[in-house]
Amino acid sequence: MDQPKKIKLTLVEFNKSEYDAIISEIKEVSKMIGLVKSGGDGRIDSAIKEMPFLIELKRLLLERNPTWENDIIISPPRASCDILIKLIRINLKLTDCKTSDNCMNKPSIYYSITGDSSYPYSSNWNNFLDKMKEAKAAGTIKSTRDKSTEYHYLVKNKITGDVLLKPIFDVHTYIPNASNDLQINWKNEFAHFEYVTEDDDVNYKKKVHSLLTCIQQSVREMINRTNRFASADITELLN
């Protein structure tokens, strides 16, 4: 399998008020991007594609913010995020909010916890645990929250056109799933759009713990689902 191309980044630093302004601008522009209507009944086409949305998002942001020319990068295929805006890593979700969505991404979860973007493209959960232990030993697990170095979800409801933009640790509810490890129900997140995790160290660490234990539950359920077959005596079965 081809490895994802490396993304060349330009260092950008901003404080909390600048971060809030950037997030507000991205949300406002995302609301401006029209969804294609199909037929004459006014329904929104459920097949709207992510790449045209990202291209239009970049175009409109640059139209309104020309100085961002070097600060918006649409990611190549198989990258850990869909677009970087002022170094904020964003995953685009265009959804009808009818089902829970697969949101598992090891490199982005590791980045959100450590601020380290060097996590390998391919790994298993034992590899992830080893990397977390290395980060702990090196003192690089973040003890203080920095939203600008968290993975963000930009969600557009294809039915209503509503927009949600949240960092991973402001997600209201993480859902375990034995097949997909981490799921998020965007209907629930829109219903709790004002929910945020308090930035104090105690609540922040509780939220990180909540995310990792949710994923751990998924992994345990996956193992339990298949352990009888894994331990079966195939020779006895066939004789």
N, C-alpha and C positions, 0 to 999 in steps of 0.2 A: 504494500500500500504506500502511495506517495505520502511524504511528509508535508505538512502545511508550510507554505512559504513564510519566512520571517518578515515581520512588519517593522519597517524603520520608523522610529518614533522621535518626535521633537519634544524636548523637555518643556513642560508647562507646569507652572506652580500657581496655585490660587488658594485663597482663604475661604472660610465657610460662606461668607456673603457672596463671593464670586461663584462658588459651587452652586449655591441656591439659584443664582441668576442664570447660570448655564442650564441647569435642570429645567427651570421655568421656560427658557427659550426653546429648548428641545420639545417640551410638551406642547407649547403654543404652536410651533411649526408643524408638529405631527398632527395636530387637530385640523390644520389647513389642508392636509393632503387628502384629496377626495377619493372615495372608494367607488369603483366602477359599478354602475347600475346595469342590470341585465334585463332585457325584455322591456315591456311597457308597464309592468306592475310595480316598479319602483324598488324591487328587492335588490339588495347589495350582492354582487357576485362573490360567491364563497371561494372562488379560485384566484382571488387577488394574490399576486406574487410578491415575495419579499424583496427581491433585487430592484424592481422598479420603484418600490416604496423607498428603499435606501438611497437610490439615485436621486429621487425627488427630494428627499429629506436633506441630502447634502446640498443640492442646488438651492433650495430655499434658505437654508442656513447661511450659505455663502452670500446669497443675494442680500440678506439682512445684516450679515456680519462679515464683510470682505476680509477683515484681518485674520479670520479663521482659516485662511487658505491652506496652511500647512498643518492644521490641527484637526482635520476631519479625514479619516481613512476608512474606506469601505474594505473590510477584511477579505483576503483571498479565501477560496474554498478550504474547508476543514480547519479553519482557525478557531480559536477558543471563544471568539465573540464575532458578532456580525459587523459592528462598526465601532470605531473609536472616535470620540468627540472630546477634544481637550484632554486626551488620555483617559477619559472615562470609558470603560469597557461596557458595551451595550449589546444585549441579545434581543432581537426583534421577535415579537410574537403577534401574529395576526390571527385572531381567534373568534369563533362564534360563542365562546364561553359555555358550551354545552357539556364538555367533559373535562376532566383533569388533564393537564398537559405535562409531558415528560420534560423535566428541567435539569437533568443530571449533566454535569460538566466538571470533571475532576480538576482540570487546570484552573478553571475560574473559581471554584470553591477554595482551592489552595491559595490562589492569588488573593481572594477576599480575606482570608484568615491571616496571611503572612505579608502581603504586598509584594511577593516574589513572583515574577512572570516566567520563570525558567522551568516550570513543571513540564515534564515530557508529554508528548502528544499521545502516546499509548502507555497504559499502565493498568494494573489491577488494584484491588483494595489493599492488599498486603503492601504493594509498592507505595500507595498513598500513605498508609500508616507509617512506613519507614521514613518517608519524606517529612511527615509531621513530627516524628521523633527527632529527626535531624534539625528541623526548624526550632523545636523546643530547646535542644542543646545549644543551638547557635543564638538563642534569644531573639528570634525573628518572628515569633507568633505575636501578633499585635495585642497589646494590653489595653490600648486606648483606641477608640473607634476613629476611623478616618473614612467617611463615606466615599470620598473621591477615589479611593483605592479598593472599592468593592465592585463586584459584578452587578450590573444593572439590567433590569427587564423593562423594555419599552413595549407596552401591550396596547394594541388597538382592537377594539371590539368591532368586528366586521358587520354586525347588525345595527349597532347604534352609532358607531363612529367615536365613541368615548375613548379617551387615552389615559393610560396609567404608566408612570415611570418611577420605578422604585429600585433601590439597592437591595441586594439579597437579604440583608439582615433587617429590612423593614417589611418583609413579606409576613403576612398575618399568620398563615398556617402552612407548615410543611407536611406533605402527605407521603408516608412510606408506601412502597410498592415493590413486590418481589421481582417484578419483571423490569422495572425502570428506575429503581433505587430512590428517585426523588421526583415527586409530582407536585404541581401547584394548580389549584382550582381558581381560574381567573375571575369567574363569577363571584366567588367569595372574596377575592382580593378587591374587586371593584366595590363590593358592598362594604368593605372596610378600608376604603381608599385613604382615609385619614390616619390609619394606624401607622405608628412608627415605634421603633425600639428606642427607649431613652438612651442618650449618648453616654450616661455615666458608666463607669467600668463594670459595675456589678451586673446591670441589666444587659449590657453588651455581651459580656462573657456568658450569661445565661442563654442568650439567643444563639451564639455560636455553638454552645453545648446542645441546644435544641436541634439545630440543623444536623450536627454530626450524629446524634443519637437517633434521629429519624432515619438517616441513611444506614446506620448500623442495624436498625430494626429491619429494614428492607433486605439487607444482606443475610441476616439470620433467617428471615422468612424464605428467601431463595434457597438457602442451604437445607432447611427443614423440608422444603417442598420436594427435594430430589435426593435426600440422603439415603432412603431405602434402596433406590436403584444404584447409587454410588457404592453401597456396601454389599450389594447382592452377590451371591456366588453364581456367576454365569455358567460355569461348568456344570454345576448341579442343575441349573435351570434347563440346560440343553440335553442332559442325559437322563 
